Amino acid sequence: MELVVKALAGAVMVVIIQLLSWTKQPYLAGLAPLFPTFGLISHYIVGSQRTVADLKEAILFGMLGLVPYLVYLATLYYLVDRCALLTSLLVATLCWIVVATILIVAWGKI
């Protein structure tokens, strides 16, 4: 049942993003994915099953996890009027993967 609730939360977010993209303020569709839907789920699970120190570590790593997303957005912003949309999305996603991998490897060494 817990997995169904999580899947439903994701589906609801997709519908909200789609609806927002049709409004007079389509930029709001860019804000919707930043609602901490999955952060809430993650922090609840870690916070209820692990120590406070583990939860704080997950929160700190989540804050640093904003860096790959910022790189993704900056790359997409730069490329979207220079390349096809799918190419821009692919390159931005690859940049996200590279920066996220660097973050994970660096975190493991700290």
N, C-alpha and C positions, 0 to 999 in steps of 0.2 A: 504494500500500500504506500509505503514511504517513497518508493521509486515513482509511482504514479503521480503523487503530489509534486515531485520535483519535475517530472516531464510536463505536467500541466502548467507549472510556473513558467517553464521555458516557452511553451506554446502561447501562453497569455502574453508574454513579452513580445513575441513575434507579431502577434495580432496588434498589439499596441503600437509597435514601430510602424507597421503597415498603415494603420489608421492615421498616425501622426504624419506620415509622409504625404498623405492626401490633403492635409490642411493648408491654410494660407501661411503657416509657419513650419515648413518642412524641416527646418533646422532642429526642431524639437525631436525629430526622429534620431538625431545624433546624441541627444541627451538621454533618451530612454534606456539604451543599453548600459548606461552608467549607473542606473538605479541598482543598488546592491542586492538584487534578488539572490544571486548565487553566493555573494559574500555573506548574506544573512544565513543562508543554509549552511555554508561552510563553517562560519564562525560558531553557529549553534552546535553543529556536530562536533567540532574540535573542542569547543568550550564545555560540552556536556560529557565528552568521553576522555578528555585528556586534562593535563594540568593547566593552570593559569599561565605558567611559563610557556607551555607549548602554544597556547592560544595567542599570547603576545608575540611569539616568534612568527606565527602564521599571519598575524596582522602586520607586522613589520615587513615581512616578505611581500605581502599584498601591496603595501605602499610602494616598495621598490618595483613591484610588478607594473606600476603605472608607467615606468620608463619605456618598456617595449611598446606599450600602447601609444605613448606619445610619439615614438619613432614611427610607428605604423601610420598615425594620423598625419604627421609631418610629411612623410613620404607620399602618402596618398594625395595630400593637398598639393604638393609640388607636381606630381605626375598627372593628375586628373585632367588637366587641360593640355597636356603634352603627348599623352598616349591614349589608346583605347581604354575604356573603363575596365574591362576584364584584365588587361595587361597591368594597369595601374593597381588594381586590387591584388593581383598575383605578386607583383614586386613588393608592394607594401606588406603583404602577409609574409613573404620571405624575409623581409627586413625585421618584422616582428619576431619570427622564428630565430633568426641569428642573435638578436639582442636578448631574447628570452633565454636562449641557450647559454650565452655569456653570463647572464645573471645567475642561472642555476649552477653553472660550474664555479663561478666566483663565490656564491653563497656556500657551496660545499667545502670550499677551502677556508672559509672564515671560521 
